[in-house]
């Protein structure tokens, strides 16, 4: 099989294509012939050794995938050869075949495109975990989403609407704001042209913003924190801006508000049953059209470096997916 390998840490152009032996399924495992691999911002960090998860070299980037079961290991009765499945593995998916424990895979409905299925696990899973489980978002609350046109930002816009929130999309251009609004956001802020704190306070009204979903970091984090209302929650997703903010903790005291970390990968590794149930829930939302699972572009497996460059350059609306 062909695989994209990171043999030394560095930029995407250092990735190589190698031919490896086909994997074999052990007890309780299955082999999946991969059709599509979802890529995420953290893939651009893992290959540079700048992410908290550090797989040993050599490894393949790619945390999420969809495809067909091609072989069963001993004792597997829950799946059959030919079944359409999707899964999450933190890293290692950018190849033609993978081996996974059967109980870590979720079924993909027959009428859901495998490219969409591959691209929704991390972003929508993160949004669901952040908004519903960690943030306890309630219907009628006001949610501000930073980086609202990116993969995880768009997911937060759409999951926020499913949960009944009023959603304010915040992004780095008017075009991106318009994109997020077209996917359900109720209002929008271009924070390169407007003062983020002032606009959020104006849109939040007397009660202020109830929750901020922040995958961006940098200076926008503190501005959004200052716009939170009493008892508000800042959900810390990541730092796509490249800058980890140093927040003034007195604001948490003065506003009686929270800053809450959201580690989707850690949650899935610690609680596989939760992960499988969440992915099945998201598949049902996608099948019913409640989430778009929007794919900005697809690249063949061999052009993984080009795909990661698109993500690193923040030129993507929604997801980038590799196809096999």
C-alpha positions as CSV (number, residue, x, y, z in Angstrom):
1,X,0.0,0.0,0.0
2,X,1.0,3.7,-0.5
3,X,1.4,5.8,2.6
4,X,2.3,9.4,3.3
5,X,5.1,9.5,5.9
6,X,6.7,12.0,8.1
7,X,10.2,10.6,8.4
8,X,11.7,13.8,9.8
9,X,9.9,16.7,11.5
10,X,9.5,19.7,9.2
11,X,7.1,21.5,6.8
12,X,4.6,19.7,4.6
13,X,7.0,19.5,1.6
14,X,9.3,17.2,3.7
15,X,6.6,14.5,3.6
16,X,7.3,11.5,1.4
17,X,5.2,8.8,-0.3
18,X,6.4,5.3,0.5
19,X,5.2,1.7,-0.3
20,X,4.6,-0.3,2.8
21,X,3.4,-3.9,3.4
22,X,-0.4,-4.2,3.7
23,X,-1.5,-4.5,7.3
24,X,-3.2,-7.5,8.8
25,X,-6.0,-7.6,11.3
26,X,-5.3,-9.1,14.7
27,X,-7.9,-10.4,17.1
28,X,-10.7,-7.9,17.5
29,X,-9.4,-5.7,14.6
30,X,-10.4,-5.0,11.0
31,X,-8.6,-3.7,8.0
32,X,-10.2,-0.7,6.4
33,X,-9.5,0.2,2.7
34,X,-9.5,4.0,3.1
35,X,-11.5,6.1,0.7
36,X,-11.0,9.6,2.3
37,X,-8.9,11.2,5.0
38,X,-9.9,14.4,6.8
39,X,-7.1,16.8,7.5
40,X,-7.0,19.4,10.3
41,X,-4.9,22.3,11.5
42,X,-3.2,20.2,14.1
43,X,-1.8,18.0,11.3
44,X,0.3,21.0,10.3
45,X,1.7,21.1,13.8
46,X,2.3,17.3,14.4
47,X,4.6,17.1,11.4
48,X,6.7,19.9,12.8
49,X,6.8,18.4,16.3
50,X,4.8,21.4,17.7
51,X,1.8,19.5,19.0
52,X,1.1,17.9,22.4
53,X,0.6,14.5,20.8
54,X,4.0,13.3,19.5
55,X,3.9,10.0,17.5
56,X,7.2,8.3,17.0
57,X,8.9,8.7,13.6
58,X,8.0,7.7,10.9
59,X,4.3,8.3,11.0
60,X,1.5,9.3,8.7
61,X,-0.5,12.5,9.4
62,X,-4.3,12.4,9.3
63,X,-6.6,11.7,12.3
64,X,-9.9,10.7,10.7
65,X,-10.9,8.5,7.8
66,X,-13.7,6.7,6.1
67,X,-13.7,3.7,3.9
68,X,-14.7,0.0,3.6
69,X,-13.9,-3.0,5.8
70,X,-11.7,-5.3,3.7
71,X,-10.7,-8.0,6.3
72,X,-11.8,-9.2,9.7
73,X,-9.6,-10.3,12.6
74,X,-10.5,-13.2,14.9
75,X,-13.5,-12.6,17.0
76,X,-15.0,-9.7,15.1
77,X,-18.8,-10.2,14.7
78,X,-20.0,-6.6,14.7
79,X,-18.8,-5.8,11.2
80,X,-18.7,-7.5,7.8
81,X,-16.4,-7.2,4.8
82,X,-17.7,-4.3,2.7
83,X,-19.2,-2.3,5.5
84,X,-18.8,1.5,5.2
85,X,-17.1,2.8,8.3
86,X,-15.4,5.9,9.7
87,X,-12.9,6.3,12.5
88,X,-10.5,8.5,14.5
89,X,-6.9,7.6,15.3
90,X,-5.1,10.9,16.2
91,X,-2.5,10.3,13.6
92,X,-1.7,7.6,11.0
93,X,-4.6,7.8,8.5
94,X,-2.9,9.2,5.4
95,X,-2.4,5.8,3.7
96,X,-4.4,3.4,1.6
97,X,-5.2,0.9,4.5
98,X,-5.3,1.0,8.2
99,X,-5.9,-1.5,11.0
100,X,-8.4,-0.5,13.8
101,X,-10.1,-2.2,16.7
102,X,-13.6,-3.0,15.4
103,X,-15.3,-1.4,18.4
104,X,-13.7,2.0,17.7
105,X,-15.3,2.3,14.2
106,X,-18.7,4.0,13.5
107,X,-21.0,3.0,10.6
108,X,-21.5,5.4,7.8
109,X,-25.0,5.5,6.3
110,X,-25.3,4.3,2.7
111,X,-26.5,7.7,1.5
112,X,-23.8,9.8,3.2
113,X,-20.7,10.5,1.0
114,X,-17.5,9.0,2.4
115,X,-15.6,12.2,1.7
116,X,-18.0,14.1,4.0
117,X,-18.0,11.3,6.6
118,X,-14.2,11.4,6.8
119,X,-14.2,15.2,7.4
120,X,-16.7,15.6,10.1
121,X,-15.3,13.5,13.0
122,X,-12.7,15.9,14.5
123,X,-14.4,19.2,13.8
124,X,-18.0,18.4,14.6
125,X,-16.9,16.1,17.4
126,X,-14.9,18.9,18.9
127,X,-17.8,21.3,18.6
128,X,-20.2,18.8,20.1
129,X,-17.9,18.1,23.0
130,X,-17.1,21.7,23.6
131,X,-20.6,23.2,23.3
132,X,-22.8,20.5,24.8
133,X,-20.6,18.5,27.2
134,X,-17.9,20.9,28.4
135,X,-19.7,24.2,27.9
136,X,-23.3,23.2,28.7
137,X,-24.7,25.5,26.1
138,X,-28.4,26.2,26.6
139,X,-31.1,27.0,24.1
140,X,-31.5,30.8,23.8
141,X,-27.9,31.6,24.9
142,X,-25.6,33.7,22.7
143,X,-22.6,31.9,21.3
144,X,-19.7,33.8,19.6
145,X,-17.5,31.6,17.3
146,X,-14.0,32.8,16.5
147,X,-12.5,31.5,13.2
148,X,-16.1,30.8,12.2
149,X,-15.3,29.8,8.5
150,X,-12.7,27.3,9.3
151,X,-13.4,23.6,9.8
152,X,-14.0,23.5,13.5
153,X,-15.5,27.1,13.5
154,X,-18.1,26.2,10.9
155,X,-18.9,23.0,12.9
156,X,-19.4,25.2,16.0
157,X,-21.8,27.5,14.1
158,X,-23.9,24.6,13.0
159,X,-23.8,22.6,16.2
160,X,-24.6,25.8,18.1
161,X,-27.7,26.3,16.0
162,X,-28.8,22.6,16.6
163,X,-28.5,23.3,20.3
164,X,-30.7,26.3,20.0
165,X,-28.2,29.1,20.5
166,X,-28.0,32.5,18.9
167,X,-24.7,32.4,17.0
168,X,-22.4,35.3,16.2
169,X,-19.8,34.3,13.6
170,X,-16.4,36.1,13.9
171,X,-13.8,35.7,11.2
172,X,-10.9,37.4,9.5
173,X,-12.6,38.7,6.4
174,X,-16.0,39.8,5.2
175,X,-16.1,36.8,2.8
176,X,-15.6,34.4,5.6
177,X,-18.3,36.0,7.7
178,X,-20.7,35.8,4.8
179,X,-19.8,32.1,4.4
180,X,-20.5,31.4,8.1
181,X,-23.8,33.3,7.9
182,X,-24.8,31.3,4.9
183,X,-24.4,28.2,7.1
184,X,-26.7,29.5,9.9
185,X,-25.0,32.2,11.9
186,X,-27.4,34.9,13.1
187,X,-24.8,37.8,13.0
188,X,-21.2,38.3,12.0
189,X,-18.1,40.3,12.8
190,X,-15.1,40.8,10.6
191,X,-12.4,41.3,13.3
192,X,-9.9,42.7,10.9
193,X,-12.2,45.6,10.2
194,X,-14.2,46.0,13.4
195,X,-13.3,46.1,17.1
196,X,-14.2,42.6,18.3
197,X,-14.8,43.4,21.9
198,X,-17.0,46.4,21.2
199,X,-19.0,44.6,18.5
200,X,-19.5,41.5,20.7
201,X,-20.7,43.7,23.6
202,X,-23.1,45.5,21.3
203,X,-24.5,42.2,19.9
204,X,-24.5,40.6,23.3
205,X,-26.8,43.3,24.8
206,X,-27.3,43.8,28.5
207,X,-26.6,40.1,29.4
208,X,-23.4,39.9,27.4
209,X,-22.1,36.9,25.5
210,X,-22.8,33.6,27.1
211,X,-20.1,31.5,25.4
212,X,-17.1,32.0,23.2
213,X,-15.8,29.1,21.1
214,X,-12.1,30.0,20.5
215,X,-9.9,27.9,18.2
216,X,-7.9,31.0,17.2
217,X,-6.1,32.3,20.3
218,X,-3.9,35.4,20.0
219,X,-5.3,38.9,20.7
220,X,-8.8,37.9,19.8
221,X,-9.1,35.7,22.9
222,X,-8.8,38.5,25.4
223,X,-11.1,40.7,23.5
224,X,-13.7,38.0,23.4
225,X,-13.2,37.2,27.1
226,X,-13.9,40.9,27.9
227,X,-17.2,40.7,26.1
228,X,-18.4,37.7,28.1
229,X,-21.4,38.3,30.4
230,X,-21.8,37.2,34.0
231,X,-21.3,33.4,34.2
232,X,-20.0,33.2,30.7
233,X,-17.7,30.5,29.3
234,X,-14.6,30.8,27.2
235,X,-14.1,27.5,25.4
236,X,-10.4,27.1,24.6
237,X,-10.1,24.9,21.5
238,X,-6.7,25.8,20.0
239,X,-4.4,28.5,18.7
240,X,-4.6,28.7,14.9
241,X,-3.2,32.2,15.1
242,X,0.1,30.7,16.3
243,X,0.0,32.8,19.5
244,X,-1.1,31.4,22.9
245,X,-2.7,34.2,24.9
246,X,-1.8,35.1,28.4
247,X,-5.3,36.0,29.8
248,X,-5.7,38.3,32.8
249,X,-7.3,36.0,35.3
250,X,-8.8,38.9,37.2
251,X,-11.4,39.0,34.4
252,X,-12.6,35.5,35.4
253,X,-13.1,36.8,39.0
254,X,-14.8,40.1,38.0
255,X,-17.2,38.4,35.6
256,X,-17.7,35.2,37.6
257,X,-16.9,33.5,34.3
258,X,-14.9,30.4,33.2
259,X,-12.2,29.5,30.8
260,X,-12.6,25.8,29.9
261,X,-10.2,23.7,28.0
262,X,-11.5,21.3,25.3
263,X,-9.3,18.3,24.4
264,X,-11.4,16.2,22.0
265,X,-8.5,13.8,21.2
266,X,-7.9,13.1,24.9
267,X,-11.6,12.5,25.4
268,X,-11.9,10.0,22.6
269,X,-8.9,8.1,23.7
270,X,-10.2,8.0,27.3
271,X,-13.8,7.2,26.5
272,X,-14.1,5.2,23.2
273,X,-17.8,4.5,23.9
274,X,-18.5,8.3,24.1
275,X,-16.6,8.8,20.8
276,X,-18.4,6.1,18.9
277,X,-21.8,7.4,20.1
278,X,-20.9,11.0,19.2
279,X,-19.7,10.0,15.7
280,X,-22.9,8.1,15.1
281,X,-24.9,11.1,16.3
282,X,-23.0,13.4,13.9
283,X,-23.5,10.9,11.0
284,X,-27.3,11.1,11.7
285,X,-27.1,14.9,11.7
286,X,-25.2,14.9,8.4
287,X,-27.6,12.3,6.8
288,X,-30.6,14.5,7.8
289,X,-29.0,17.7,6.5
290,X,-28.7,19.4,9.9
291,X,-25.0,19.8,9.4
292,X,-23.3,20.6,6.1
293,X,-20.0,18.7,6.7
294,X,-18.8,21.2,4.1
295,X,-15.6,20.2,2.1
296,X,-13.7,23.1,0.7
297,X,-11.5,21.0,-1.5
298,X,-10.2,17.5,-2.1
299,X,-6.6,16.4,-3.0
300,X,-5.3,13.0,-4.0
301,X,-3.3,11.2,-1.3
302,X,0.0,12.0,-3.0
303,X,-0.7,15.7,-2.8
304,X,-1.0,15.7,1.0
305,X,1.7,18.4,1.3
306,X,-0.4,20.8,-0.9
307,X,-3.5,20.1,1.2
308,X,-1.7,20.9,4.4
309,X,-0.3,24.1,2.9
310,X,-3.8,25.2,2.2
311,X,-4.8,24.7,5.8
312,X,-1.6,26.3,7.2
313,X,-2.3,29.3,5.0
314,X,-5.8,29.7,6.5
315,X,-7.3,29.7,3.0
316,X,-9.8,27.0,3.7
317,X,-13.5,27.3,4.4
318,X,-14.7,24.1,6.0
319,X,-12.6,21.0,5.5
320,X,-9.8,19.7,3.2
321,X,-10.0,16.0,2.5
322,X,-7.5,13.6,0.9
323,X,-9.0,11.0,-1.4
324,X,-7.7,7.5,-2.2
